[in-house]
Amino acid sequence: MQFVRIFFVTISLLASFVVQAEIGQVFPSEKKVITDPVTGVKLAFLTTQAKGDSKIYPTHPQWTADGNWLVFRSGRVAGEAMAVNEQDGRIVQITQGGYFGMLVNARQAMKLYVMRDATSAANKQPRYGNNDADKQIVEVDLAKLFADVNKQQVKNESVYQRIVGTVPASMGAGGDMALDAKEDLIYFRIGREEAAKHLPAGTKVSDTFGLRNMGAGPTGIASMNVKTGEIDIVTVVPFQAGHIQTNPWVSRELVFSWETGGKSPQRMWTVKVGEEARPLFPEADYDWVTHEAIITKDEVAFALMGHRDVGTNDGWGPSGTREKPTGLGIVNLRTNEMHIVGQPKQGSGVWHVHGSPNGRWAVGDDFARDLYLYDRKTGEQMLLTSGHKTTARDHVHPTFSADSKKIQIQSAMLSEDNRSLNICIVYLPEWLTDRVK
């Protein structure tokens, strides 16, 4: 009798786990609003537990198209994506079946796009996928999902998730994806073997660069039609491409990087579909460029690093020191003109950067996890928020909202273990937003 009781308890627990792994599962609010103890700026922590949270990379939209939800990574359900409502704090599981790589929010439609291995078991996606597996690009209808969540009438995952298309394993697709401004194409990275098929004859393929043995090519970018699943090659390059992002205002325009894990010989690249890729901000040997992000229709922000001791010259070269100009750079995609908006005088300098769509603000974090705001009109630099702990497992990675009034970061400020990250919104004070009126 005791065995039977234990058996039924076990079955009950297993059934509970299965339910908890389903799309539309709602977690209670963890939202906590505080005032930054150093700057007095309002901070809204939308998650506060140590659940493996992290934000989408700054190159991509964080908010859903309606501006109400923020999509993020989490360990609440292994391998699945979450969204949190900025107002009421509800957390909802928004994928089922796992994913790897980038979470791609659409800006116009309430849609999310993810990549997954076609043959992997649910919730068992490798971080970078399985090289021997076909890849599926999956569309999630967030409008339908959230409507049913509000009615407490969530249906089977097939009602909300649609397979856009399948990428053959032979293409070596990676989860580095981005959605075109027209939202009819989704771009993804392809591997060396596929890229080599399309590389012009005689092209010199790049070897690894730097201390991490990364950067070798060739690689490339392909596109998939969101309606038909048709695949086309966009560009191939003789080096390791990464950080693929699209211009939200200009269709068929992309920016990507030469990824080495550190300094690159030429970090930033841009391409328009049907044209050749070209360098963006041609670098000198002493320039250490990183973490570029499209911020307005015509501009890309990036970090020109000044984090190393003057005179350093190692496997990365004579770069990243303040013997030459460094700081938060902004380059114009049309004119190629570049200017530096600012740089903290102390410490590592800016590391991850972003800017407001209205063109007024730029923002950058540093190795101390402090966040600096730059008024591009007045030239003023100010510490926006601090205390996010140098022990945090990652940097704060700032991203501006579409209305240019707030910034999303990831923070360990409230973490008991001093490492776990939470999703946080930094609200620009009214005395700053009033400058734009």
N, C-alpha and C positions, 0 to 999 in steps of 0.2 A: 504493500500500500504506500509505503514511504517512497519506493522507487517510482511508482506511478505519479505521485505528487511532484517529485523532482522532474520527471519527464515532461509533465504538462507545463511546469514553470519554465523549463528550458525552451519548449516549443513556443510559449508565449513571448519570451524574450527575443527569440529569433524572428518571430512575426513582427514584433515591435521594431526590430532593426530594419527589416525589409520596408516597412512603412516609412521609416525615417529616411530612407535612401531615395524616396520618390520626389519628382519635380513638384514644386508648389508647397513643399513643407514649410511651415512658418515657425520661426524662432522668436521668442519674446524680445522686446526692446531692451537694449543695453545703453541707450543714449544718455550721455551725461554732458551738460554744458558747463564750462568753467571759464575763468578769466586767466589769461596767461600771467603768471606771477611776476614776470620781468617786464613785459610791455603793456599789459592791460588789455590786450586784444582778445576778443571773444573766440573761444574754441569750442566746437561741438564734436565730442567723441561719439561716433555712431556705433562703434563696437568698443567694449572695455574688457572683454575676457581674453585669456590666452588661448586662442583657438586657431592659431596659424594663419592669421589674416595678413593680406598684403594687397596694395592697390595695383591697378593696371599701370603699365609703364607710362611715363609722362607723354610719350609721343602719340597716345591714343585717347579718345573720348572716355571720360570716367562716368559721366551722368548718362542716363537713358535720354531718348529724344524729347520726352516731356519734361525733363529737368527735375523729376521727383525722386528718382532712385539712383544710387551709385552701385555699380557692378564691381565685385572684387573677388579675389581668391581667398579661400578659407579651408581650414581643416575640419570644419563642423561636420561635413559629410565628405569622406575621403574622395578626392578627385573631382569634386563638383564645384560649380561656381555659385556665388551668392549675390543677392542685391539687397541693399538696405534703404528703407524709405527715409529721406532726410528729415521729414517732419515728425512722423510718429515713431520712427526707430525700428519698425518691424523688419525682420530679416527673413528673406525667402530664398529657398533653393531654386535656381533657375535653369539648371541642366540636369539631365539624367542619362547616364551611359558613359560619363567621363569625358575629359578633354585634355589636351596638352597645348602648350604655347600660349599665344596671345588671345585675350578676350577682346572681341571686336564689336563695340557698340556702333550701331548706325546713328547718325545725327538727325535724320529726317523721319525715318520710320522707327517704330518701337520694335526693333529687331536686334538680336545678338547673333554673332557668328563665331563658331569654334571649330577646331580641327580635332579629329580623333582617329586612332587606329581602327580600321574597319573590322579587324579580327580580334581585338583585345576584349577581355571580359569587362563588364561594367565596373567602373571605379578602379581599374587596374592600368590606367594609362601611364606609360613611362613619361618622365618629365619632358623628354624630347622626342617621344614616339619610338616605335620599333622600325628600324630601317628596312626590315624585310616585309613590312605590311603595307597594303594599300591604305590610303588615307581618305577619310570622308570629311567634307566640309558640311557642317550642320547649321541650319538657321533655326533660331528660337523665336517664336512669336510672343514677345513679352507683353504686348497689349492684351492679347487673349488670355495669357497666363495670369496677369495681375487682376484682370476683371473677374476671372473665376476664383482667384484667391480671395478677393473681396467678398464674393458671394458664398465662399466656403463650399464650392462645387468643382474642385479640381478634378480633371479627367485623366485619362491615360496619357503618357508622355507623347504618344504619336499625334495627339491633337495639337501639340505646341511645337514639336520638333520635326523638321523636314530635312532630309538629306539633299543638299544642293547638288552634289556630284562627288565622284570618286576620283582620286588622283592615283594612278598606278604606282606601285612601290618602286618601279624602275626610275621614276623621276626624282626620288630622294627628297620628297617634299618635307619642309620643316614647318613648325607652327608659328613662324614669324609671318603674320598676315596683316593686311590693311584693306579697308573698303574704299572704293572710289567715291568721289564727291557725288556722282549721279546714283550711287548705290546699286549699280547694275553689274559691277565687276568686283571681285575680291582677289587681291594679289597675295602670292605666297612665294617663299623662297624655294628654289630647286637645287639639287645636289650636283656634285662634280661630274658624274658620268653623264647626266642629262645635259648639263651646261656645255660640256665638251663637244657634244654633237652639233651645237649651234655657234661655237666660237669660230670667228673668221680664221682661215688658214694663215699660219705664220704668227699668230698672236703669242707673245711671250707670257707664259703663265707665272704668276707670282708665287714665290716661296713663302714660308712662314716668316714672321717678323716679330722681334721682341722676345721677351723672356717667357712667354706662355706658349710658344710654339703654335700659334694660331695665325690666321690670315691668308693661308694658301688657297689658291683657286684651282680651277674656275668654279664659280657658282652663278646663279642668275635669279631672275624673277619671272614668274608666270602669272597668268590671270585665269580665273574661272568665271564664266557668265552665271550670275545668280539665278537666272530663270531656266537656262538650258543645260548648265553644267559643262558647257564647251570650254576647253582649255587652249590657251594661246601662250606663246613665249613673248615676254615683254622686252627683256634685255638679258644679256650674259656679260659677265665681267671676269677678268683673269685673276680675281682675288676673292676672299671670303666676304660675301655680302651679309649685312645684318641690319637690324633696326629699321625695317621697312615701314615707311609711313606715307600717307597720302595727304595732298593739300585739300582741306575740307571745302575750299572755295573754288578750286580750279580742277575740273575733271581731267583725268589722264595725266596728272602730274604727281610724281613721287620723289621722295628724298630717302636715301639709304646710306649706310656706312660701309667702310672697309673695316671689318671687325677683327681686331687682334688681341682683345683683352686688355689693351692699354693704348699707348700712342700708335698711330698708323702713319705710314708715309704720306697718305692723303685720306683723311677720315671721311669727309662729307662728299656725297655725290647726289646728283639729281638727274632725272630722266623724264621725258614726256613720251607716252606710248607712241611708237612709230618712229622715234628719233634715237640718236645715240646718247648714252649716258655721258655726263660731263662732270668734272670736279666742281665743287662749290667751295669758295674760299681756298684757293691754292695755298698750300702750306709750305713754310720754310722748315728746315731741319730742326730748328729750335722751338717750333710751335707744337704744343700738345693740345689737340682739339678733341673734344668729346661731348657726348650727350646732347646732340642737336635735336631741336623740336620746331616744327612749323607752328608759328604763332599768329600770323595774319596772312592775308591773301598773298602778299609779296615777300614775306620775311621769315627767316629761320634764326632762332636763337641758339647759341651754343656756348660751351665753356671753353675758354682759352686758358689752360691750366697754369697756375703758379704755385704749385704745391710742393716743389722740391727745393732743396738747398741750392743756393747759387753755386755754380761750378760743377754741378752733378753731370756726369757723362758716363752712362753705363750701357746695358743692353738695349735701352730705349733711346739712346742717343743723347745729345746735349739739349734736352728739352724739358719743359715744365718748370723752369725757374723764372724768377722775376728780373733777370737781366734784360729781358725784352718785355714789351707790353703784354699784359694778361688781363683776364676779367671776363665779364659776361658780354659776349659779342653778339651782334645782330647783323646778318648779311641779307642783302636784298636780292631776291631771285631774278629780278628783271635787269637791274643795273650792275649787279655784282659788288656794289659798294658795301663796305663793312665799317661799323663803328663799335666802340666799347662803351657800354652804358655805366659800368662801375665795377668795383672790385673791393671786397673787404681788405683793409690794410693789414690785418693780423691773420694768422692761421693759414689754412690751406687755400683759401680763395674759393670762388664758386665752383660747384661740382656738377649738380643737376640743375637745369634751367628751364624756364618757361616764360610765357608772356600773355598778356590779356588780348583778346580778339579786337578790342577797341583801340589798340595801339598805345595806350597810355602807360601801362605798367610792364615791368619785367621782374622776374623773381628767380632767386637762386639759393640752393642750400650749400652747406660746406661740410667738411669732415666732422665738425663738432655737432652736426645735426641742427644748426641754427638756420633760420630762414630770413633772407634779406629781400626787401622790396625796393625797387628802383622806379622813381618817377621819371619817365622818359622825356617829359616836357621841361621839368625844372632841374633835372640832374640830381635830385635829392636821393640819398641812400638811407634806408632805415632798417633797423632790426625789427622784424615783424613778430617773430615768436622764437622762443628759446627753450632749453630744458628738455629736449627730446632724447637725451641720453646717448652719449658716445658708445655705450655698450649695446645699443639697439642692433638687431641683426641685419639692418639695412639702413640706407639713407632715407630722408623724408620724401624725396621724389615729388616735388610740387607740380601741380597741374591747375591752371586757371579754369574757371567755369565759363560757359558761353556768354553769360551776362557781365563778365569781367569784374564781379563783385566779391568773389570768394575763391579760395584755393584749397584743393584737396591735398592732404599729405598722409603719410603713414608714420605713426609715432609710438615710441615706447614710454612716453611720459608717465602714463598711469600703470605701467606693467610692474608687477611685483617681482618678476625675475629679471627686470631691467633689460630684457632682450625682445620679448614678444611685442609684435606690432599691432596697432589698432588703426581703424579708419577714422580720420579726423578732418574736419572742415575748419579752415581759418577764414574768418569773416573780416574783410577790410572795414575799418572804422568809417563811420559816416563822414567824418571830417576829411577822409581821403576820397571816398566815392563822390562827395559833393564837388570835388575839383573838376569832375568831368561834366557836370551839369552846365 
